Amino acid sequence: MGTKVIVLGGGFGGATAAQKLDKYLLNNDVEIMLIEKNDSQTYLTELHEVAGNRIKPEGVKVSLKEALEYTRVKIVQDEITKVDIENKKLYSETSEYDYDYLIIACGSEPAYFGIPGMKEHAFTLWSLKDAEKINKHIREMFKKAQYETDKQKRAKMLTFIVGGGGFTGVEMIGELMEWVDRLCKEYKIPRNEVKLSLVEALPKILPTVSRENLVQKVVNFLNKNGVEVKTNSMITSVTPDGITLKTGEEIPTKTLIWTGGIQGNSFVANIGLNTDKKGRIVVNKYMESSNPYVYAIGDSASYVGEDGKPMPALVESALQSADAAAYNIAASIKNTPKKELKLNLHGNMVSVGRRFAIAELSGIGGLSGYPATFMKHIVNMHYLFGLSGLGMCAQYIRDQFIDVPDKGKLSIIENHVAVTTNMFWLSLMRVFLGLMWIISGIQHIQEGWLSSVKLSAGASSAPMQNVPAWYGWFMEKFIFPHAIFFQSLITLSEIGIGLLLVAGLFTFIAALGTIFLHINFYLSGMATFNNWWYVITAIAIMGGAGRAFGLDYYVMPWLSKVLKHWVRRKKLKLNVF
Ligand SMILES: Cc1cc2nc3c(=O)[nH]c(=O)nc-3n(C[C@H](O)[C@H](O)[C@H](O)COP(=O)(O)OP(=O)(O)OC[C@H]3O[C@@H](n4cnc5c(N)ncnc54)[C@H](O)[C@@H]3O)c2cc1C
């Protein structure tokens, strides 16, 4: 029987560790098991978007089954309640599991620092359940406030406070800021009755962002949108009806969302391994705990690098420590040298609602506004692509932009982006475009494009005086000397693209080909302004028009499976970040 490796926790670190174990132990007889208490991975970094009604709860669920398809990893949905390190066993309410090696990837939980009433009365944002609870509560407050005649009670219901000005706190208040605008309209409550505050104990928010100008941009953006940012304001107690600050100020509220601190998962802190003050398992540079058969990664691990810097609780740390742990368990099984963790973090990104973000990225520098928002989406998709392939990226786009909860209540552009189009109608355009290409190709054959020179300075149908100088130079230098070759290439491409479009096969690529050909025709003077409909139609059909009455309906899911299988088995290196 093979060596048994169990990964406990299927979050960012755990899922990656399981994938990497399969890769590093490809030729070894091992049993790899991933135990996760939820039915999917929770994409924690987007929880504020669920809490603030930007995306639906499904938008933060990542299927572990899909991510680990074509690997040997067995996924078990169970909650482990006890770890017996001595006898190498894990226990849940109903089952027990033996292991030879264990990777603990159980994440972290909120820290309350003993603040009276915090644990009992504050909302936290650390699981999908938390996010859904916040979402429900905020809507509830608006529902009740609309009929409340007592001014003080109504004001308390409409005061929303986020405690902690780190990444999570800023992202949470940013979502609320946008959502309350929509809620005010829905429940007919004047916006100036709603109070939003971000309360931070330190002198500044976002302490891990080093560029002061970026932090100031966030503060300005929040202020401009009606959020009060209170720094130097430590929360000292919480009741069901309000909070008290160290300054003595009391703020009546029914809503405090606490994001002010994290600690290791308390379940992990009590299993008998060496832990730090925050209850995280102390590991060495190979991610080994005080027991050589137990490794810890991500938020569950406490690691201080050679530079003396502690590993921060970030996604990148989880992914890189997961890789190191998997590699070193494989090395231990194969008796090969281990490798130490060399953390290589690429920066920070913080969104403040749907339309504003800041980013501090190594190699790029500081970004703000739409470019930073764009980068955040790219990084999210990069992770999902690495974990699960193109399908998850497509789902991400759907969840973020199309299948959104507040459809119809967003900005004009966002509402229009969110309109779903019936692919049936676009398939008619696709077939028509395809036929036009085939006709154009046949005409070129009839005109002799395959046998006699048509593209030359004299014979070209292009009125050379309208051709941009650089493109004219390009034609003279490269096209005209090989006219028959390029004529044949163009003609066959036209027919090829046409056939693909009619069949609805590789529609995206055929649409790209359409755009490329048209731009060249236009630059060479062979196309008129009227021909731009080719490009517009090509863009319109890119979003999947081949899936209605087209072969893409069958080929794309099949290809996606084959690719995923190939990537997993070929051990293709897909680095995240
Ligand atoms: C709202 C929010 C926003 C964030 N934003 C960012 C950001 O923008 N950038 C960034 O880099 N980081 C961000 N983080 C931090 C980041 O999400 C964590 O650092 C990362 O998730 C750590 O990964 P992990 O694998 O260690 O733990 P997790 O991803 O938390 O995974 C732990 C898993 O273990 C499972 N588990 C726990 N106990 C058990 C048990 N007993 N039995 C079975 N399963 C168990 C859990 O269900 C969970 O799936 C954010 C976190 C939050 C909450």
The ligand as an ORCA input file, in Angstrom:
! r2SCAN-3c Opt
* xyz 0 1
  C     -12.419     39.079      3.460
  C     -11.001     38.703      3.197
  C     -10.281     39.389      2.224
  C      -8.963     39.030      1.963
  N      -8.300     39.696      0.964
  C      -7.063     39.302      0.626
  C      -6.400     39.894     -0.481
  O      -6.923     40.792     -1.130
  N      -5.164     39.432     -0.803
  C      -4.556     38.424     -0.110
  O      -3.448     38.020     -0.469
  N      -5.160     37.850      0.951
  C      -6.390     38.259      1.337
  N      -7.018     37.649      2.395
  C      -6.284     36.622      3.153
  C      -6.306     35.296      2.412
  O      -7.618     34.962      2.062
  C      -5.694     34.202      3.291
  O      -4.373     34.567      3.589
  C      -5.716     32.845      2.566
  O      -7.042     32.439      2.350
  C      -4.983     31.781      3.389
  O      -5.098     30.545      2.739
  P      -5.137     29.189      3.591
  O      -5.158     28.081      2.626
  O      -4.080     29.226      4.616
  O      -6.509     29.260      4.378
  P      -7.994     29.333      3.835
  O      -8.032     29.822      2.447
  O      -8.735     30.085      4.870
  O      -8.460     27.820      3.839
  C      -8.635     27.084      5.016
  C      -9.569     25.940      4.713
  O      -9.540     24.994      5.765
  C     -10.848     24.516      5.993
  N     -10.895     24.014      7.365
  C     -10.637     24.709      8.499
  N     -10.751     23.908      9.569
  C     -11.086     22.683      9.105
  C     -11.345     21.431      9.737
  N     -11.276     21.298     11.054
  N     -11.675     20.363      8.964
  C     -11.748     20.489      7.613
  N     -11.514     21.655      6.972
  C     -11.179     22.735      7.703
  C     -11.714     25.751      5.765
  O     -13.054     25.411      5.482
  C     -11.010     26.395      4.577
  O     -11.535     25.955      3.350
  C      -8.346     37.990      2.696
  C      -9.073     37.290      3.671
  C     -10.389     37.642      3.916
  C     -11.168     36.879      4.938
*
